[in-house]
Amino acid sequence: MNCKIALGTVQFGLAYGIANKAGQVESTEVGAILNLANNLHLDTLDTAIAYGESEAVLGSLGVNEWNIISKLSALPAGIVDVNRWVETEVHESCQRLKVNRLHGLLLHRPAQLTGPRGQEIQNALSHLKKSGLVDKIGISVYEPAELDQLFGMMQIDIVQAPFSIIDRRLIESGWIKRLQNEGCELHVRSIFLQGLLLMNAEQRPSQFNRWRSLWSRWDAWLKETGLTPLEACLRYALSVEGIAKVVLGVESAVQLKEISMAASGGLPPIPDSFSLCDEELLNPALWVNK
């Protein structure tokens, strides 16, 4: 299977995603997913302190052989010693995961770098890397525009950002090329837009009807090419040069098997008309406000 795929684990700790009907994944099923992922030669797990029980579930199953990337939650108000708080959070994360170190640590709320405690956060992350508790540090952003402000404020080894067949802002903004040139790893998520891109017309919630013309073009192209939505979304993301990892969340080993089968194969040219920059569609955090 394509080694660019990293296994997202938010569903292991929370009931997450607009297409999620099963809720949080049972621990036994997580074990089956990890076994299959290992057999498929995947080597990277993406988690976060904020993902409910995800880290604890992974730790109970044994993930010492994996490259684990976790995310640090926002710095709470009233913290006196930022360095101690960050170090404690990461140590506790490692204890839950039952590992000695993290492959990567990303800021879940990197906008704090521009705030009054920004320099202290940067110093704390640099200290963690120097101490060997984490191999790589970076940021997780909601849109490429955040990189215009944040990139260059600190050493960034990994950037995680949304990207999909309809969300090509990383390409159009020039950030994929720039990150490549800077030697920074790009990890992309939301290639299925929380499952929205995998739904047929009947399954799509009515709140997304305002983008009806996009769905019509998308459905017609899939019918014309004979591709499934899974094949199209997956093959497109995996084909883009400059993307180091494609983070995919799964709810079952069966889903992961389907992904492994869909990952390889042909991909016709993608119509430019699929690409859009509408934040209200591309940022799931805004969906709940509809």
N, C-alpha and C positions, 0 to 999 in steps of 0.2 A: 504494500500500500504506500501511497505517496507520503514520504517522511516529512513533508511540509505541514502535515496535519498535526495540530496539538489538541489534546482532549480538554474541552472546557468542563468544569465540574460544578457550576452553580446549581444545577438540578440535583446534585447529590446532597445539597444542604438546604435547599429551598424549593418551593413550588414556583417555578419561574417560567415566563414566556407566554405570549398570547395564544400559542398553539398547544400549550401544555395541558393535557386533559388528565394525566395520571398523578399529578402532584409530585412531591419529593420522591426521588428514586429510592427504593428499598436497598438496604445495605447488601443483601445477597445479590441483587441485580448489579449493584456497583462492582462487586467482586467479579461477576461474569463479564462486565464491560472491560474492566482492567485486564483480565486474562486474555480476552480477545484482542484488545489494543496491543498488548505485549506480543501476541502471536503475529500481529500485523506490522510489527516493528515500529510502532509509535514510541516516542521517548519523552514527550513533554506533557505535563499537566498544568493547566491554568486554573488557579483558585484565588481566593481572597479571604481576608479576615471577616469581611462582611457577608460572606456566603453561608450564613447560618452554621449548620453542623458539618459543612463540606470538609474542612481540614481534619476534624475529629474522625469522620467516617473514613477518609483516606488513610489516616494514621492507623486506624484499627485493622485495616486490610493489608498494610505494609507497602510503602511506596518508595523505599530507600533507593531503588535502582532507577528511579525516574528523575528527569530534570523538572523541578517544581518551581513554578513562577507564582508568587502570591502578590497581593496588593495591600498596601497600608491604607487604612481608613483615614478620614480627615482628622487633623489634630484638634482635640477638644479644647474648648475655652478653659482658661485657668491653669493650664499645664505650666509649671515653673521651669522644669528641666526637660527641654525638648529631646535632647540626646538620650537621656535615661528613659523617657517615655517610648521613643522609637525602638531603642534596644530591647526594652521589656516586651513590647508588642511582638517583635520579631522572634525573640526567644520563646515566648509563649506559643507563637505560631508553629515554630519548629517542634516544640513539645507535643502539640496536638497532632502534628504530622508524623512525629517520631522519626525525625531526620536531624542531622547535625548542622545542616546549612541549607540555604535556598539557592537555586540556580539564578533566580531573578526576583527582584522586589520592585514593584511599580507603585507610584503614588496614585491612589484611586481618585483623589481630589487635588490635582496638581495646581489648580488656580491659587492654592495657598502659598505657592512659591512667590507670588507677586505681593503677598501680604506682609504684615509687620514681622511675622515669624519665619518668613521665607528663607532667609540666610541660615537660620538655625536648623531648619529642616534639611537644607542642602548639606550642611556640615554633618548632620547626623547620618544621612545616607552615605556620604563619602567615608565616614568613620566605619560604618558597617562593612563596606566593600574592602577597606584597608585591613580590617580585622579578620576577613575571610568568612564572615557569617553569611554574606551574599556574594555571588560571583558578579552579577550585573544589576545595575539600577536603571530605573526609567520612569516613564509616565504613561498613564492610560487616559486618553482624551475622547471627548464626544464628537469632535469635528476637527478637521485639519486646521481651521482658522486659529485654534488654540495654540498650535505649534508656532505660529507667527510671533506670539507673545512669549512663549515659554522656552522654545529651543534656544540654546546658547546661555541660558541662565545657570545651568549646571551641566556636568558631564552626563550625557544620556546615552546608555548602551542599547536600550530597548524602548520603542514606542509602540503602544497598542492603540488601534483606532478602528472605527467602523469602516467597512468597505463591502460593496456588493455589486452585482450586475446593474443595479439602478443607482448606486451611490459610488460615483467614480471621482469624488472630490479630491482624493489623494493623488490621483493622476493629473486631473485638470489643474490643480493648484501647483503642481510641480514638486510636491513634497516627496513622492516616491523616489524620484531621481535624486533629490537633495539628500534624503536619508541614506540612500545608497552611497553617494559621494562622501558622506560624513562617516561611513562605516558603522552606521547605526542599524540595528535589526528592526524590521517592521513586522509586527504581528497584527493580523487583522481579525476582526470579529464581526458578528451580525451579517454574515454573508447570506443568510436566509431571512434576515430582518425578523428575528424571533419566530420564524416559521411562516410569516405572512406571505413570502414569495413562493412557498410550497403549497399554498391553498388553492383550490379551484374556485370558480366564481360563486358557487353555492356556499362554500365554507367561509369566505371572507366576511368579517363583521361589517355591518352597514356603516359604521363610522368611517370606513375607508372608501365609501362610494364617491367622494369628491374627486378621487383619482381614477375614475372609471375609464377614462380614455387611455391611461397608462396600462391598466389591467387588460383592456381590449387588445392593445398592441402586443402585450406580453403573451396572452393566451393564444392569439393568432400565430405568433412566431413559433411558439412551442408546437402547435399543431402542424405548422408547415415543415419544421425541421425534424419532427418525430422525437425530440428530446423530452425527457421528463424535467419538471422544474428542478429537482434535485441534481440531475446530471448537468443542467445548464449552469446553475449557480455555483456548483462545486468546481466544475472544470474551468469555468471562467476565473475564479479566484486563484486556483492552483496554477493557472497559465501565466499569470501576470509576473513579469520579471521585477525583482526588487522586494517581493513579499517573502519573508523568511518563514513565517508560520501562519497557518490558517486555523484559528481557534474554533472548534465545533463542539457544541454541547449535545449530548445524546441522553435519551431516557431509558434505553435498553440495549442489550447486546444485538438484538435483531436490527435496530436502527443503525448501529455501527457497521454491521455486516452489509446493510443496504448502501451505506456511504462508501464502503470499501469497493463495492461492485460498481458504483456510479462514478467513482473518481477518475477512471481512465477511459479514454475514448475520444472520438472526434468532437470538434466544436466549430460550427460555422461562424462567420463574422457576426459580431453582436451589433444590432442597430444602434446608432447614436441616439435615437429617439427614446431609448430606455433610460438614459442618464438624466437625472434631475437633481436640483439642489434645494428641495423643499424641506426645511428643517422639521416641519410639523409631521411629515411622513418618515423622514430618515432618523429621527431621534425618538426612540420608544419612550423615553422619559416624559415626553410631551403628550403621549397618547392618553394618559389617565386624566388629563385636563379637558378632554373633549366632552 
